[in-house]
Amino acid sequence: MTEQMQDVQLEHQKFVEDLGDWQRSHNCGQLTLADDQAEVCLMGWVQYRRDHGGLIFVDLRDRDGLTQVVFSPDIAPSAHENAHILRSEYVLAVRGKVRPRPEGMVNSTMVTGEIEVVAHEWKLLNTSKTPPFPIEDRCDAGENLRLAWRYLDLRRPRMQANLRLRHKVAQTIRRYLDEGGFVEVETPVLTKSTPEGARDFLVPSRLNPGEFYALPQSPQLFKQMLMVSGLDRYFQIVRCFRDEDLRADRQPEFTQVDIEMSFVDEEKVMTMAEGLMARVFKDVMGKELRLPFPRMRWDEAMDRYGVDKPDTRFGLELKDITDIVRGSGFKLFAQAKLVKAMKVPGGESMTRKEIDAFTEFVKIYGAQGLAWIKIKANEWQSPIAKFLSDEERKGIAEALDLRVGDIVFFQAGEPEMVNAALGNLRVHLAGHLKLIPEGSFNFLWVTDFPLYEYDQEEKRYVACHHPFTSPAPGHLELMTSEPAKARARAYDMVLNGNEVGGGSIRIHSGDVQRKMFEALGFTPEQAETQFGFLIQALEQGAPPHGGLAFGLDRLIMLLAGAASIRDVIAFPKTQKATCLLTEAPAPVAAKQLRELGLRLREQPAKEGEAKKSEEAAQA
């Protein structure tokens, strides 16, 4: 802001008045021709000011829209006299009369586009410095700048609409669950750290020096306690916290719709959840969902799509051709544990530049490269085509139903890498080729998940969902004897390739819960220290129970058509988990740390002292 602009803004402050007894009569997106000749009082921000010589026009904005206000020297000379001082984002109260806009001046894109308000008197309620970016949807300011000035970013119509959508969804959820006999219960924010899953955010306790609370990653244990307590049906729209690496659909603090039910099986929980989504879409989006949602086993999803949250709005399914190329002259195919192929109909026209870009993309998922073949009229064009026998070509062609003009992409190697690389390339290609229909919402249940997954870093099996998930009937012994084969009573709700909800039938037996901890590598002492209160509760007549949790931020992101959940959260963090508005996290005073029994780590003056300091810290 230049010194001249600052001087102008300071000069205009002398015109600021108190609101006094003025009362707003309408919002700025409300007036129509039905209000012709009505005396009204509007309040809001100046979006634009246009000086047409004699007449001054102001577009006045509030959260509901815009209304054009006219200052005329012929109708209200005193109101017109100082209107030239008005600037963008000045706060204004206007009294005037509604009239139709002149012929040829109607704006059909606005609710208020057929009328204007002729100002009779007005008050300047506040001035504003020049905003760092335009307060409009056509804003090309970078995200970091918008986050640093978030309260201005939230004035933009799109952001206002996102927050109001979020409000409507939350209220619809509460109504539906209340009608279904659910009781909303708040669970603690300061709780105990648990070793499984993502890292906890820790909070030191001043009253208990050397001990820490953890912010909850979810209310999982408490909602199970509520089932043991006989509450029967519980829900909560709750803040959760995870100290993990971030991306577009993750935040260190997020909101989840947490639901738990007693005396239920998977069908009961999933039917309730489908009804909830149907109500949200009908009441908020005006759309009817077809029930029940399709269902797919986890192993089928991985086989056909390479991921456990498949987007079913388009084709490009994967095909396992491992057996077809097992003895291939192409050594990579012959030796791989898994070989998969994906046909792109009509993709033969792709350029080498495009293919090279796709090759770089799959490297994100651990692939060394990307094999491909273009199906031409008289040949298969590819660096690898010469290594394939006629029998292998025939098998591949039949498996993928190849046609002239197609292109096929291949991936070979460890199953986890093959599925991740091709599964994510599938989605990337669909966006690149514009194969995803706009405005469509495809729901899917993915069921029968593995109970465990192998953690390469820790060299042990960990819970695929969480350690309180019940094993499938008949899989109790597999928990310890063959953990890779054990299946869980777990289910995820997927929408357009995004997991929007997930849950399971819980373990309700203390003995089974002990066996689960044993299978995860807990000693009896560790299990008792971390989860003794849960095991004790399960031994006090715990009913069969289960539930699920919806990620509210991700659901709103999909409904709003936003690119990131940051666009549907009022005050989000960056990908580095910082708040650019408040500059959190930030250092705290040494006095506060001393009260908590902590101290700032001192920086060693010399390199040799650094090693000593590190050793002392470890000790």
GIMOCOR-V40578 format. One record per backbone hydrogen bond with DSSP energy under -1.0 kcal/mol. CO is the residue of the C=O (numbers start at 1). NH is the residue of the N-H. Records with the same first field share a line. If there is no record, write none. Layout:
# GIMOCOR-V40578
CO=NH / NH
This chain:
# GIMOCOR-V40578
2=6
3=7
4=8
5=9
6=10
7=11
8=12
11=14
12=15
13=16
19=22
27=30
32=35
33=36
35=38
38=98
40=96
41=25 / 26
42=94
44=92
45=61
46=89
48=59
50=57
52=54
55=52
56=71
57=50
58=69
59=47
60=67
61=45
62=65
65=62
67=60
68=117
69=58
70=119
71=56
72=76
76=80
77=81
82=85
83=86
87=90
90=46
91=125 / 126
92=44
93=123
94=42
95=120 / 121
96=40
97=118
98=37
99=116
102=105
107=110
110=113
112=115
113=107
114=101
116=99
117=70
118=97
121=95
123=93
124=17
126=91
134=136
137=139
142=146
143=147
144=148
145=149
147=150
149=152 / 153
150=154
152=155
153=156
156=160
157=161
158=162
159=163
160=164
161=165
162=166
163=167
164=168
165=169
166=170
167=171
168=172
169=173
170=174
171=175
172=176
173=177
174=178
175=179
176=180
177=182
178=181
183=235
191=214
199=243
201=215
203=213
208=211
211=205
213=203
214=191
216=241
219=223
220=224
221=225
222=226
223=227
224=228
225=229
226=231
227=230
231=233
232=262
233=183
234=260
235=185
236=258
238=256
240=254
242=244
247=250
248=565
252=242
254=240
255=552
256=238
257=550
258=236
259=548
260=234
261=546
265=269
266=270
267=271
268=272
269=273
270=274
271=275
272=276
273=277
274=278
275=279
276=280
277=281
278=282
279=283
280=284
281=287
294=445
296=447
297=301
298=302
299=303
300=304
301=305
304=318
319=341
321=325
325=328
329=331
330=334
331=335
338=413
339=321
340=411
341=319
342=409
344=347 / 407
347=350
351=355
352=356
353=357
354=358
355=359
356=360
357=361
358=362
361=364
362=365 / 367
363=366
371=410
373=408
374=381
375=405
379=376
381=374
384=387
385=388
389=393
390=394
391=395
392=396
393=397
394=398
395=399
396=400
397=402
403=406
405=348
406=375
407=344
408=373
409=342
410=371
411=340
413=338
414=418
415=419
416=420
417=421
418=422
419=423
420=424
421=425
422=426
423=427
424=428
425=429
426=430
427=431
428=432
429=433
430=435
442=496
444=494
445=296
446=492
447=298
449=488
451=464
453=462
455=459 / 460
460=455
462=453
466=469
468=507
470=489
472=475
477=480 / 481
482=485
486=451
487=472
488=490
489=505
491=503
492=446
493=500 / 501
494=444
495=498
498=495
500=551
501=493
502=549
503=491
504=547
505=470
509=513
510=514
511=515
512=516
513=517
514=518
515=519
516=520
517=522
518=521
523=527
524=528
525=529
526=530
527=531
528=532
531=535
532=536
533=537
534=538
535=539
537=540
544=263
545=506
546=261
547=504
548=259
549=502
550=257 / 552
551=555
552=556
553=557
554=558
555=559
556=560
557=562
564=567
565=568
574=577
578=574
579=583
584=579
589=593
590=594
591=595
593=598
594=597
606=610
607=611
608=612
609=613
610=614
611=615
612=616
613=617
614=618
615=619
